[in-house]
């Protein structure tokens, strides 16, 4: 059975190639795709903490030097660019000269080698990016307004890439039901906690860093003490640090996380965090009041722990296969799992945060599906999120843009969570009082890169064979 699951994983990987090249076709339709191929790799080179050795310095220079050639290629391959996507790219590049100038100044002292080479490569990259922006602006009036991938292509993704057993209409119904549940539970919590003082924001980032470290250790202990999930003794830590200037300079072109990797299993995960402030966006502001939801989703036992365990999987295919439905579904599932386990009994208002996060993830389903089926524009999707979550305009617009360019990603949180809940319920029903929740979760985390439907298939095949 394990081998059959691997066959299906390879089939999903091949289907994703067809999806990306021939159906979603970002390389032909989406000018922001080429910013992800140029500026994102530059920033990702620097997400792991200093020191920046000679090898990383050379890699940074090489990626900067690649930018002009990639953007020239973009001008010939963007045969059907969509105006809304082009506007996103143009907006992202509005201040690119100043950003890259500051980036060059801030990163130069940390590099090994000739800073003149850095300056020259940054200037060439800047000129190419400004040229790309002007090229898009010139052609903008003739571009199509069509961004939706369409129903047929979306169905292909659901069935063949994500391996979801749901139609778009089923996804919408599930998302709406979960949104109603999260709104009701959030309101119940607010009423219950109405006489309790609101959560205070940390006085400084140093305070937030210190408390995050303490809370991460408490969560690890809680998982083991409560018999929820195994935590290996050699599993490193999820940490946060102040955002370096050279990372902040290119904010918006990558997530500020270093999840390490298969060759760095002994190193701590790092999330670069901003200082506490009322001007922060939706997620960062929540983290500045209680870091635990972030630790759970991004760190322990969410993304970082799931990836770390996956990278140690004995099966080569499972080490390297990636599925957003399983990964994001598991990380989202963790939030409510730990709420129900009692982690937030000491902080009633933190439970409100969890329910509001649930509210957003449920709405993402509706936004994703309607963007893909041409029932929402990007602006309509952003306005909808601002009103219904509610959340700040900047975060909402960023989310809507990402969901429009990568259909199927935003549904993965809620859809994966629902699949996990059904998987657990069926496993419990089958095993009765002999059900071992810790063994179930250890299996789920060990195979966290594998779509949930394939995990179910393997789990119940093994149970039947015993």
C-alpha positions in Angstrom: 0.0 0.0 0.0 2.8 2.4 0.8 4.2 1.9 -2.7 0.7 2.6 -4.2 0.5 5.9 -2.3 3.9 6.9 -3.7 2.6 6.2 -7.2 -0.3 8.5 -6.6 2.1 11.1 -5.2 4.1 11.0 -8.4 0.9 11.2 -10.4 -0.1 14.3 -8.4 3.4 15.9 -9.0 3.1 15.3 -12.8 -0.4 16.7 -12.8 0.9 19.8 -11.1 3.3 20.3 -13.9 0.5 20.2 -16.4 -1.6 22.5 -14.2 1.1 25.1 -13.9 2.4 25.0 -17.5 -0.8 24.5 -19.5 -3.8 25.5 -17.3 -3.0 28.2 -14.8 -0.2 29.5 -17.1 1.2 32.1 -14.9 4.3 32.3 -17.1 2.0 33.6 -19.9 -0.6 35.5 -17.9 0.9 36.8 -14.7 3.6 39.5 -14.6 4.0 39.0 -10.8 5.3 35.5 -11.6 8.5 37.0 -12.8 9.0 39.0 -9.7 8.8 35.7 -7.8 11.5 34.4 -10.1 13.8 37.3 -9.5 13.3 39.2 -6.2 12.0 36.4 -4.1 15.1 34.2 -4.7 17.3 37.2 -3.7 15.5 37.6 -0.4 15.3 33.9 0.3 19.1 33.7 0.1 19.3 35.9 3.2 16.5 34.5 5.3 18.7 32.2 7.3 20.6 34.1 10.0 24.1 35.6 9.6 26.9 35.1 9.2 26.7 35.3 5.4 29.6 33.3 4.3 31.4 33.4 0.9 29.2 30.8 -0.7 26.0 32.7 0.2 27.5 35.9 -0.9 28.3 34.4 -4.3 24.8 33.0 -4.5 23.3 36.4 -3.8 25.4 38.1 -6.5 24.5 35.3 -9.0 20.8 35.7 -8.3 21.0 39.5 -8.7 22.8 39.1 -12.0 20.2 36.7 -13.3 17.4 39.3 -13.0 17.9 41.1 -16.3 17.9 37.9 -18.3 14.8 36.6 -16.6 12.9 39.8 -17.2 13.9 39.9 -20.8 12.5 36.4 -21.1 9.3 37.6 -19.4 8.7 40.2 -22.1 8.7 37.4 -24.8 6.7 34.8 -22.8 3.9 37.0 -21.4 1.7 36.5 -24.4 -1.6 37.0 -22.6 -0.9 39.2 -19.6 -3.9 40.1 -17.4 -4.2 43.8 -16.5 -5.1 43.2 -12.8 -2.0 41.1 -12.4 0.1 43.6 -14.3 -1.1 46.4 -12.0 0.0 44.3 -9.0 3.5 44.0 -10.5 3.6 47.7 -11.3 2.6 48.6 -7.7 5.2 46.2 -6.3 7.9 48.0 -8.3 6.8 51.6 -7.5 9.7 52.2 -5.2 12.1 49.5 -6.3 15.2 51.8 -6.9 15.1 53.1 -3.3 14.4 49.6 -1.9 17.3 48.0 -3.7 19.6 51.0 -2.9 18.8 50.6 0.8 19.2 46.8 0.5 22.6 47.1 -1.1 23.7 49.5 1.7 22.4 47.4 4.5 23.6 44.0 3.3 27.1 45.0 2.0 28.8 45.0 5.4 27.8 41.4 6.0 29.0 40.0 2.8 32.3 38.2 2.1 34.0 39.6 -0.9 34.0 42.7 -3.1 31.1 45.1 -2.4 31.7 46.8 -5.8 30.4 43.6 -7.4 27.3 43.9 -5.3 26.8 47.5 -6.3 27.1 46.7 -10.0 24.8 43.8 -9.9 22.2 45.7 -7.9 22.3 48.6 -10.4 21.8 46.2 -13.3 18.9 44.5 -11.5 17.3 47.9 -10.7 17.6 49.1 -14.3 16.0 45.8 -15.5 13.2 46.0 -13.0 12.4 49.6 -13.9 12.4 48.7 -17.5 10.0 45.8 -16.9 7.7 48.1 -15.0 7.7 50.7 -17.8 7.1 47.8 -20.3 4.1 46.7 -18.4 2.7 50.2 -18.1 3.0 50.8 -21.8 1.1 47.7 -22.6 -1.5 47.9 -19.8 -4.3 49.4 -21.9 -4.3 46.5 -24.4 -4.2 43.8 -21.7 -7.2 41.5 -20.9 -9.1 42.0 -17.7 -9.6 38.2 -17.4 -7.9 36.7 -14.4 -10.0 33.7 -13.6 -8.6 30.3 -14.5 -12.1 28.9 -15.1 -14.2 26.0 -13.9 -12.7 23.2 -16.1 -9.1 24.0 -15.1 -10.1 24.5 -11.4 -11.8 21.1 -11.4 -8.7 19.5 -12.9 -6.6 21.0 -10.0 -9.0 19.8 -7.3 -9.2 16.2 -8.7 -5.7 15.6 -10.0 -3.3 17.8 -8.2 -4.8 18.4 -4.7 -6.6 15.0 -4.7 -9.7 16.6 -3.1 -13.0 14.7 -3.3 -15.0 17.9 -3.5 -16.6 20.1 -6.1 -16.4 23.9 -6.0 -20.0 24.0 -4.8 -19.2 21.6 -1.9 -16.2 23.7 -1.0 -18.4 26.8 -0.9 -21.0 25.1 1.3 -18.3 23.8 3.7 -16.6 27.1 3.9 -19.9 28.9 4.6 -20.8 26.5 7.4 -17.4 26.9 9.0 -17.6 30.7 8.8 -20.9 30.6 10.6 -19.5 28.3 13.2 -16.5 30.5 13.8 -18.5 33.7 14.0 -20.9 32.1 16.5 -18.0 30.7 18.7 -16.1 34.0 18.5 -19.2 35.9 19.7 -19.8 33.4 22.5 -16.2 33.9 23.6 -16.5 37.7 23.4 -19.6 37.6 25.6 -18.0 35.2 28.0 -14.9 37.3 28.3 -16.6 40.7 28.3 -15.5 41.6 31.9 -12.0 40.4 31.4 -9.3 42.9 30.6 -8.2 42.8 26.9 -4.8 41.4 26.0 -2.0 43.9 26.3 0.6 44.3 23.5 4.2 43.5 24.4 6.1 46.6 25.5 9.0 45.7 23.2 10.2 43.2 20.7 12.7 41.9 23.3 9.8 41.1 25.6 8.0 39.4 22.8 11.1 37.3 21.8 11.6 36.2 25.4 8.0 35.2 26.0 7.9 33.4 22.6 10.8 31.3 23.6 9.1 30.4 26.9 5.8 29.7 25.3 7.4 27.5 22.6 9.0 25.4 25.4 5.6 25.2 27.2 3.8 24.0 24.1 6.4 21.2 23.5 5.9 20.1 27.1 2.1 20.3 26.8 2.1 18.1 23.7 4.1 15.4 25.5 2.5 15.7 28.9 -1.0 15.5 27.5 0.0 12.5 25.3 -1.0 14.4 22.1 2.0 14.1 19.9 5.6 12.8 20.1 8.3 15.5 20.2 11.7 14.1 19.3 14.5 15.0 21.8 16.7 16.3 18.9 14.0 18.5 17.4 15.3 22.1 17.3 13.3 25.2 18.3 11.0 27.7 16.6 12.4 31.2 17.4 11.7 34.8 16.4 14.3 37.5 15.9 14.2 41.2 15.0 13.9 41.8 11.2 17.3 42.8 9.8 17.2 46.0 7.7 18.3 44.1 4.6 15.3 41.8 4.9 12.9 44.6 5.6 14.2 46.5 2.6 12.6 43.9 0.3 9.5 43.3 2.4 6.6 42.0 0.3 8.7 39.7 -2.0 8.8 36.7 0.4 7.6 35.4 3.7 10.0 36.3 6.6 10.6 32.6 7.7 13.6 30.4 7.6 12.2 26.8 8.1 15.8 25.4 7.6 15.7 22.4 5.2 16.7 18.7 4.7 20.4 19.6 5.1 20.0 21.8 8.1 18.0 19.6 10.5 20.1 20.6 13.5 19.4 24.3 13.2 16.6 26.4 14.8 13.8 27.8 12.7 13.8 31.6 12.6 10.8 33.9 12.0 11.9 37.5 11.5 9.4 39.6 13.5 8.5 43.3 13.6 8.4 45.4 16.8 5.0 45.6 18.5 2.8 48.4 17.2 -0.8 49.3 16.6 0.1 49.9 12.9 1.0 46.2 12.3 -1.1 44.0 10.0 -3.6 41.4 10.9 -1.4 38.5 11.9 1.6 40.5 13.3 -0.7 42.5 15.6 -2.2 39.2 17.0 1.3 37.8 17.6 2.3 41.0 19.5 -0.5 40.1 22.0 -0.1 36.3 22.2 2.5 34.5 20.1 1.0 31.1 20.7 -1.3 31.0 17.7 1.7 31.8 15.5 3.9 29.3 17.3 1.3 26.6 16.8 0.7 27.3 13.1 4.2 28.2 11.9 6.3 26.4 14.4 5.4 23.7 16.9 3.6 21.5 16.1 2.7 23.2 12.8 4.7 23.9 9.7 8.3 23.7 11.1 7.8 20.5 13.1 5.7 18.9 10.3 8.4 19.8 7.7 11.2 18.7 9.9 9.6 15.3 10.5 8.8 15.0 6.8 12.4 15.7 5.9 13.4 12.7 8.0 10.9 10.4 6.4 12.6 7.2 5.2 10.7 7.4 1.9 12.5 9.7 -0.5 9.3 10.6 -2.4 7.6 11.6 0.8 10.6 13.7 1.9 10.4 15.9 -1.2 6.7 15.9 -2.2 4.9 19.0 -1.2 1.1 19.5 -0.9 -0.5 22.7 0.4 -3.7 20.9 1.4 -1.9 18.6 3.8 0.6 21.2 5.0 -1.7 24.1 5.5 -4.6 21.9 6.6 -2.5 20.4 9.4 -1.1 23.8 10.6 -4.6 25.2 10.6 -6.1 22.1 12.3 -3.4 22.5 15.1 -4.9 25.9 16.2 -8.3 24.5 17.2 -6.8 21.2 18.3 -4.8 22.9 20.9 -7.6 25.2 21.9 -9.8 22.1 22.6 -6.9 20.5 24.4 -6.9 23.4 26.9 -3.8 25.3 25.9 -5.6 28.7 26.1 -7.4 28.2 29.4 -5.1 30.8 31.0 -5.9 33.4 28.3 -9.6 33.7 27.4 -9.1 36.5 24.8 -6.6 34.4 23.0 -9.4 32.0 22.3 -11.1 34.8 20.4 -8.0 35.2 18.2 -8.2 31.5 17.3 -11.9 31.8 16.3 -11.2 34.9 14.3 -8.4 33.1 12.5 -10.9 30.4 11.8 -13.2 33.0 10.4 -10.6 34.2 7.9 -9.6 30.7 6.8 -13.3 29.9 6.1 -13.7 33.0 4.0 -10.6 32.2 2.1 -12.4 29.2 0.6 -15.2 31.5 -0.8 -12.6 34.0 -2.1 -10.5 31.3 -3.8 -13.4 29.6 -5.5 -15.1 32.8 -6.6 -11.8 34.2 -8.0 -11.1 31.0 -9.9 -14.7 30.9 -11.3 -14.7 34.6 -12.3 -17.3 35.5 -9.7 -14.9 37.9 -7.8 -12.4 40.5 -9.0 -9.3 41.0 -6.9 -10.7 44.3 -5.6 -14.0 42.7 -4.7 -12.2 39.9 -2.9 -10.1 42.3 -0.9 -13.1 44.4 0.1 -15.0 41.3 1.1 -12.1 40.2 3.4 -11.9 43.7 4.9 -15.6 43.6 5.7 -16.2 40.0 6.7 -13.1 39.0 8.8 -12.6 42.0 9.5 -9.0 42.8 8.7 -6.8 45.7 7.5 -6.9 46.7 3.8 -3.2 46.0 3.2 -3.3 42.4 4.4 -6.7 41.8 2.6 -5.3 43.1 -0.7 -2.2 41.0 -0.4 -4.3 37.9 0.3 -6.7 38.5 -2.6 -3.8 39.1 -5.0 -2.1 35.8 -3.9 -5.3 33.8 -4.2 -6.0 35.2 -7.6 -2.5 34.3 -9.0 -2.4 30.8 -7.3 -5.9 29.3 -7.4 -6.4 26.4 -5.0 -3.9 27.6 -2.4 -6.4 29.5 -0.2 -8.8 26.6 0.1 -6.1 24.3 1.5 -6.3 25.5 5.1 -10.0 24.8 5.6 -10.2 21.9 3.2 -7.2 20.1 4.8 -8.6 20.7 8.3 -12.0 19.3 7.4 -10.3 16.2 5.9 -8.2 15.7 9.0 -11.3 15.9 11.2 -13.1 13.4 9.1 -10.0 11.1 9.1 -9.8 11.2 12.9 -13.5 10.7 13.4 -13.5 7.6 11.0 -10.4 6.2 12.6 -11.9 6.6 16.1 -15.2 5.0 15.0 -13.3 2.1 13.5 -11.1 1.5 16.5 -13.6 2.2 19.2 -12.2 2.5 22.7 -8.9 1.1 21.4 -8.3 4.2 19.4 -4.8 5.7 20.2 -4.9 9.4 19.4 -1.1 9.9 19.9 -0.4 7.0 17.4 -2.8 8.6 15.0 -1.2 12.1 15.2 2.3 10.6 15.0 1.3 9.0 11.7 -0.3 12.2 10.5 2.7 14.3 11.3 5.2 11.8 9.9 3.4 11.8 6.6 2.5 15.5 6.7 3.5 16.1 3.1 1.1 13.5 1.8 -2.5 14.5 0.8 -5.0 13.5 3.5 -7.0 11.3 1.2 -3.9 9.2 0.5 -3.1 9.1 4.2 -6.6 7.7 4.9 -6.1 5.1 2.2 -2.9 3.9 3.7 -4.1 4.1 7.4 -7.2 2.0 6.8 -5.4 -0.5 4.6 -2.9 -1.1 7.4 -5.7 -1.4 10.0 -7.5 -4.0 7.8 -4.3 -6.0 7.4 -3.7 -6.3 11.1 
